[in-house]
Amino acid sequence: MQPKPPSWLRLHPADPDWQTNAPNCDFEQEEECAMNIRRTAMLMAVAVMGVLSVVPPATAATPSTFGALVPSTFTQEYASGRIPLTGDVSVPVSCPAGKAAVSVGGLAEGLYSITPGPNYDGGVVSAHAVNGNTGQSIVANATCAPTEQFAGTTVGTREQHAHSTTGEWTATKTCPAGMRAFGGGGYFRTRNGAVSADQFFLSASTPTLDGRGWTVSALNNTFTDTLVVTTRCAFQSTSTRLVEEIYPVVPERPGAVGRAQGYAHCPAGFLPISGGAHFTQDGSASAAHAQLSVSTPVDNGQIGWFANGTSGGEHAQLHVLALCGS
């Protein structure tokens, strides 16, 4: 069956009435949306089992990254807001004094940016008013660690000006030799230097499969914008695992947009450090309009990273990745 979302999406510590709002459902449509989710779960059952049968289990994941950070010392911080009637909203989340952000997660219909804060002591999650999401929650999450654990880490940024004629943007910032990515994110900047609030869709914010960088992809038809991707890097070691699990997107009818959600599970004895998600599909990404709605760590119940989103296109899949440490 389709994986259930983590419990904090149903009863979030920063937003008590989130329990009445299944992902991407209006509060007034709770029962109808719950029925739709159950119906989608039934449609996905066979397909998910087929995909999971060829995805290596979390315990078989190969060693990949670093050992400077200690996941058992991490804390989770949350901040929330509401989607406005029009325009966009950004929700910052901060780590406590003496701590900095390891990774940033977010939840919102209309999600368009998940990125570390300017001083790396928190993060920022942004969303548009779109698809009748007025009044729904936007939640920002920061995974925080003591600042001394960041000794020897580096930060790299890449600015991408090139894009396709249909507004497809993607950029990857790779870590220096001998280092691996432990966090990242991205946003669009206007030619005047401000954070862009134009209409676009975030379709990927994720570590690369080799663990060496961070990739952000989006659709944006404001061609004067610049895509800015940040990657945080630490020295390589064998104390982590990078896990990917893949979930099919099943449309309600042929040619329609479908939804997928699922976890990348950490191996036993490991906890999430960071993670992300991206969509793939046959054909044009601009025609598919893939959009992430949730990308966030889960450190109780199912341990790892959880993602949720929608995509059109043939054979669309949601790829969820978790970087896990012991």
Solvent accessible surface area in square Angstrom, and as a share of the most:
residue,aa,sasa,rsa
1,M,165,0.74
2,Q,16,0.07
3,P,24,0.15
4,K,148,0.63
5,P,20,0.12
6,P,8,0.05
7,S,62,0.40
8,W,25,0.09
9,L,1,0.00
10,R,104,0.38
11,L,106,0.53
12,H,2,0.01
13,P,96,0.61
14,A,37,0.29
15,D,9,0.05
16,P,94,0.59
17,D,65,0.34
18,W,5,0.02
19,Q,102,0.45
20,T,51,0.30
21,N,1,0.01
22,A,24,0.19
23,P,8,0.05
24,N,33,0.17
25,C,4,0.03
26,D,35,0.18
27,F,60,0.25
28,E,154,0.69
29,Q,87,0.38
30,E,80,0.36
31,E,112,0.50
32,E,101,0.45
33,C,19,0.11
34,A,26,0.20
35,M,97,0.43
36,N,46,0.24
37,I,50,0.26
38,R,133,0.48
39,R,114,0.42
40,T,18,0.11
41,A,8,0.07
42,M,149,0.67
43,L,94,0.47
44,M,0,0.00
45,A,23,0.18
46,V,125,0.72
47,A,39,0.30
48,V,3,0.01
49,M,130,0.58
50,G,42,0.40
51,V,23,0.13
52,L,70,0.35
53,S,90,0.58
54,V,120,0.69
55,V,16,0.09
56,P,87,0.55
57,P,88,0.55
58,A,13,0.10
59,T,105,0.61
60,A,59,0.46
61,A,19,0.15
62,T,98,0.57
63,P,76,0.48
64,S,17,0.11
65,T,1,0.00
66,F,1,0.00
67,G,42,0.40
68,A,47,0.37
69,L,7,0.03
70,V,64,0.37
71,P,7,0.04
72,S,90,0.58
73,T,57,0.33
74,F,28,0.12
75,T,48,0.28
76,Q,44,0.20
77,E,49,0.22
78,Y,63,0.24
79,A,27,0.21
80,S,44,0.28
81,G,23,0.22
82,R,95,0.35
83,I,4,0.02
84,P,46,0.29
85,L,142,0.71
86,T,103,0.60
87,G,48,0.46
88,D,55,0.28
89,V,33,0.19
90,S,57,0.37
91,V,10,0.06
92,P,90,0.57
93,V,7,0.04
94,S,79,0.51
95,C,16,0.09
96,P,57,0.36
97,A,109,0.84
98,G,53,0.51
99,K,47,0.20
100,A,13,0.10
101,A,2,0.02
102,V,2,0.01
103,S,6,0.04
104,V,12,0.07
105,G,0,0.00
106,G,1,0.01
107,L,5,0.02
108,A,1,0.01
109,E,26,0.12
110,G,0,0.00
111,L,0,0.00
112,Y,6,0.02
113,S,3,0.02
114,I,7,0.04
115,T,15,0.09
116,P,18,0.11
117,G,4,0.04
118,P,121,0.76
119,N,117,0.60
120,Y,57,0.21
121,D,65,0.34
122,G,3,0.03
123,G,2,0.02
124,V,39,0.22
125,V,0,0.00
126,S,4,0.03
127,A,0,0.00
128,H,9,0.04
129,A,25,0.19
130,V,28,0.16
131,N,113,0.58
132,G,56,0.54
133,N,1,0.00
134,T,66,0.38
135,G,28,0.27
136,Q,8,0.04
137,S,2,0.01
138,I,0,0.00
139,V,0,0.00
140,A,0,0.00
141,N,1,0.01
142,A,0,0.00
143,T,2,0.01
144,C,0,0.00
145,A,0,0.00
146,P,27,0.17
147,T,67,0.39
148,E,130,0.58
149,Q,26,0.11
150,F,22,0.09
151,A,80,0.62
152,G,47,0.45
153,T,29,0.17
154,T,56,0.32
155,V,64,0.37
156,G,16,0.15
157,T,67,0.39
158,R,101,0.37
159,E,80,0.36
160,Q,25,0.11
161,H,116,0.52
162,A,66,0.51
163,H,64,0.29
164,S,40,0.26
165,T,129,0.75
166,T,74,0.43
167,G,0,0.00
168,E,52,0.23
169,W,4,0.01
170,T,80,0.47
171,A,3,0.03
172,T,42,0.24
173,K,60,0.26
174,T,65,0.38
175,C,5,0.03
176,P,73,0.46
177,A,93,0.72
178,G,41,0.39
179,M,8,0.03
180,R,38,0.14
181,A,2,0.01
182,F,0,0.00
183,G,0,0.00
184,G,6,0.06
185,G,0,0.00
186,G,4,0.04
187,Y,55,0.21
188,F,3,0.01
189,R,62,0.23
190,T,34,0.20
191,R,189,0.69
192,N,138,0.71
193,G,49,0.48
194,A,57,0.44
195,V,92,0.53
196,S,0,0.00
197,A,51,0.39
198,D,56,0.29
199,Q,95,0.42
200,F,4,0.02
201,F,41,0.17
202,L,3,0.02
203,S,19,0.12
204,A,7,0.05
205,S,6,0.04
206,T,7,0.04
207,P,4,0.02
208,T,27,0.16
209,L,117,0.58
210,D,91,0.47
211,G,1,0.01
212,R,75,0.27
213,G,1,0.01
214,W,8,0.03
215,T,24,0.14
216,V,3,0.02
217,S,22,0.14
218,A,4,0.03
219,L,18,0.09
220,N,1,0.01
221,N,117,0.60
222,T,43,0.25
223,F,89,0.37
224,T,71,0.41
225,D,4,0.02
226,T,9,0.05
227,L,1,0.01
228,V,7,0.04
229,V,0,0.00
230,T,15,0.09
231,T,0,0.00
232,R,16,0.06
233,C,3,0.02
234,A,1,0.00
235,F,130,0.54
236,Q,89,0.39
237,S,40,0.26
238,T,105,0.61
239,S,38,0.25
240,T,1,0.01
241,R,56,0.21
242,L,24,0.12
243,V,4,0.02
244,E,43,0.19
245,E,13,0.06
246,I,34,0.17
247,Y,2,0.01
248,P,16,0.10
249,V,13,0.07
250,V,33,0.19
251,P,50,0.32
252,E,105,0.47
253,R,159,0.58
254,P,134,0.84
255,G,86,0.83
256,A,18,0.14
257,V,81,0.47
258,G,5,0.05
259,R,53,0.19
260,A,0,0.00
261,Q,6,0.03
262,G,0,0.00
263,Y,3,0.01
264,A,0,0.00
265,H,56,0.25
266,C,14,0.08
267,P,12,0.08
268,A,93,0.72
269,G,73,0.70
270,F,32,0.14
271,L,61,0.31
272,P,6,0.04
273,I,2,0.01
274,S,0,0.00
275,G,4,0.04
276,G,0,0.00
277,A,0,0.00
278,H,36,0.16
279,F,18,0.08
280,T,53,0.31
281,Q,35,0.16
282,D,76,0.40
283,G,70,0.67
284,S,53,0.34
285,A,37,0.29
286,S,19,0.13
287,A,83,0.64
288,A,2,0.01
289,H,94,0.42
290,A,4,0.03
291,Q,13,0.06
292,L,0,0.00
293,S,3,0.02
294,V,2,0.01
295,S,4,0.02
296,T,0,0.00
297,P,10,0.07
298,V,6,0.04
299,D,63,0.33
300,N,95,0.49
301,G,76,0.73
302,Q,73,0.32
303,I,46,0.24
304,G,0,0.00
305,W,2,0.01
306,F,0,0.00
307,A,0,0.00
308,N,0,0.00
309,G,0,0.00
310,T,28,0.16
311,S,1,0.01
312,G,8,0.08
313,G,49,0.47
314,E,115,0.52
315,H,142,0.63
316,A,3,0.03
317,Q,56,0.25
318,L,0,0.00
319,H,19,0.09
320,V,0,0.00
321,L,0,0.00
322,A,0,0.00
323,L,2,0.01
324,C,0,0.00
325,G,2,0.02
326,S,83,0.53
